[in-house]
Amino acid sequence: MIIGSDLARCIYKLSSAPLKGTVEVVDSGSEKIAAVTNVAEFGGWIKLSATGFTHSTPTIRTKLTQDASRFQVAIGRSLTSEKILVGLGKRVTRGTRVSLSVIGQSATPCRVVGAGVKGVARGTCRVKVGLTTNGRTDSSIVEIRVV
């Protein structure tokens, strides 16, 4: 299977961080079949392949995953948007607007204050980081641990 890297990241809501992938070949009885599998990202494309199996009706399962970005901030301190963007490997160009928002049930330990995220209680929060340039928005979700 070959899929465009940008499309896969959009569909599965993955950031620009490196991807991990697995390919499993399973027979009709849910038993794994020995096969040579390969997952690679190159030139804007993600390629997942499985070879060397001879079952007549195999099920091929693919999975793309990504390690969650981990950031840490002390209670009463702030983590700036610049540090978050550096940790994500993103660059801000002239005219780019950065937005931060705490999402989901995780709002208790963190609060967005100015251009950063402030730790207010111990725990972990999830923050959506959005970059808007020329009307095009790129967003990532990061986990921030408050200690």
C-alpha positions as CSV (number, residue, x, y, z in Angstrom):
1,M,0.0,0.0,0.0
2,I,1.3,3.5,-0.9
3,I,-0.3,6.6,0.5
4,G,0.8,10.3,0.4
5,S,2.5,11.3,3.6
6,D,0.5,14.6,3.9
7,L,-2.8,12.7,3.3
8,A,-2.0,10.0,5.9
9,R,-1.0,12.7,8.4
10,C,-4.3,14.6,7.8
11,I,-6.6,11.5,7.9
12,Y,-5.0,10.0,11.0
13,K,-4.3,13.4,12.7
14,L,-0.6,12.8,12.9
15,S,2.0,15.5,13.4
16,S,5.2,15.9,11.3
17,A,7.2,13.8,13.8
18,P,8.5,10.5,12.6
19,L,5.9,7.7,12.1
20,K,6.0,4.1,13.2
21,G,4.1,1.4,11.3
22,T,3.3,-2.3,11.5
23,V,2.0,-4.7,8.9
24,E,0.4,-8.0,9.9
25,V,-0.7,-10.9,7.7
26,V,-3.4,-13.0,9.3
27,D,-5.1,-16.2,7.9
28,S,-8.9,-16.8,8.2
29,G,-8.4,-18.3,11.7
30,S,-6.8,-15.1,13.1
31,E,-3.4,-16.8,13.2
32,K,-0.4,-14.6,12.2
33,I,1.4,-15.8,9.0
34,A,5.2,-15.5,8.7
35,A,5.8,-12.7,6.2
36,V,8.5,-10.1,5.4
37,T,7.0,-6.7,6.2
38,N,8.3,-3.2,5.5
39,V,7.2,0.3,6.4
40,A,9.1,3.3,5.0
41,E,8.5,7.0,4.4
42,F,10.4,8.6,1.6
43,G,9.9,11.5,-0.8
44,G,6.5,12.4,0.6
45,W,5.1,8.9,0.4
46,I,4.5,6.2,3.0
47,K,4.9,2.6,1.7
48,L,3.7,-0.4,3.7
49,S,4.3,-3.9,2.2
50,A,4.1,-7.6,3.1
51,T,5.7,-10.3,1.0
52,G,6.6,-14.0,1.3
53,F,3.2,-15.4,2.3
54,T,1.2,-18.0,0.4
55,H,-2.2,-18.1,2.1
56,S,-5.1,-17.9,-0.4
57,T,-7.3,-15.5,1.6
58,P,-5.1,-13.5,4.0
59,T,-6.2,-10.4,5.9
60,I,-3.5,-7.7,5.9
61,R,-3.7,-5.2,8.8
62,T,-1.7,-2.0,8.8
63,K,-1.3,0.4,11.6
64,L,0.4,3.9,11.7
65,T,1.4,5.3,15.1
66,Q,3.4,8.0,16.5
67,D,5.0,8.7,19.8
68,A,3.2,11.5,21.7
69,S,5.3,14.6,22.2
70,R,6.2,15.0,25.8
71,F,6.7,18.4,27.4
72,Q,7.1,19.2,31.1
73,V,6.3,22.3,33.1
74,A,6.4,23.1,36.8
75,I,3.3,24.4,38.7
76,G,3.1,28.2,38.4
77,R,5.5,28.2,35.4
78,S,4.8,28.6,31.7
79,L,5.9,26.8,28.6
80,T,6.1,29.2,25.7
81,S,4.7,28.5,22.3
82,E,8.2,28.9,20.9
83,K,9.5,26.0,23.0
84,I,6.6,23.8,22.0
85,L,7.1,24.6,18.3
86,V,10.9,23.8,18.6
87,G,10.0,20.5,20.3
88,L,7.6,19.7,17.4
89,G,10.3,20.6,14.8
90,K,8.1,23.3,13.3
91,R,9.3,26.7,12.1
92,V,7.3,29.9,12.3
93,T,7.7,32.2,9.2
94,R,6.7,35.8,8.9
95,G,2.9,36.2,9.0
96,T,2.3,32.9,10.7
97,R,-0.3,32.9,13.5
98,V,0.1,30.5,16.4
99,S,-2.8,29.4,18.5
100,L,-2.9,27.2,21.7
101,S,-5.9,25.6,23.3
102,V,-6.3,23.0,26.0
103,I,-8.5,20.2,24.8
104,G,-10.8,17.6,26.3
105,Q,-11.0,16.6,30.0
106,S,-7.4,17.7,30.5
107,A,-8.2,21.3,31.2
108,T,-7.5,21.1,35.0
109,P,-3.7,21.0,35.1
110,C,-3.0,23.6,32.4
111,R,-4.3,27.0,31.3
112,V,-3.4,29.0,28.2
113,V,-2.0,32.3,29.3
114,G,-0.8,34.8,26.6
115,A,1.5,33.0,24.2
116,G,2.2,30.0,26.5
117,V,0.7,27.2,28.6
118,K,0.8,27.6,32.4
119,G,0.9,24.7,34.8
120,V,-1.7,25.2,37.5
121,A,-2.0,21.7,39.1
122,R,-0.2,18.3,38.9
123,G,-1.3,16.1,36.0
124,T,-1.2,15.8,32.3
125,C,-3.0,18.0,29.8
126,R,-3.4,17.9,26.0
127,V,-2.9,21.1,24.0
128,K,-3.8,21.7,20.4
129,V,-1.1,23.8,18.7
130,G,-2.3,25.5,15.5
131,L,-0.2,27.3,12.9
132,T,-2.0,29.4,10.3
133,T,-0.1,30.7,7.3
134,N,-1.8,32.2,4.3
135,G,-5.1,30.7,5.3
136,R,-3.7,27.2,5.6
137,T,-3.8,25.6,9.1
138,D,-1.5,23.0,10.4
139,S,-2.2,21.6,13.8
140,S,-0.6,19.1,16.3
141,I,-1.7,17.8,19.6
142,V,0.9,17.6,22.4
143,E,0.9,16.3,25.9
144,I,2.2,18.5,28.7
145,R,3.0,17.0,32.1
146,V,2.7,19.4,35.0
147,V,5.0,18.6,38.0
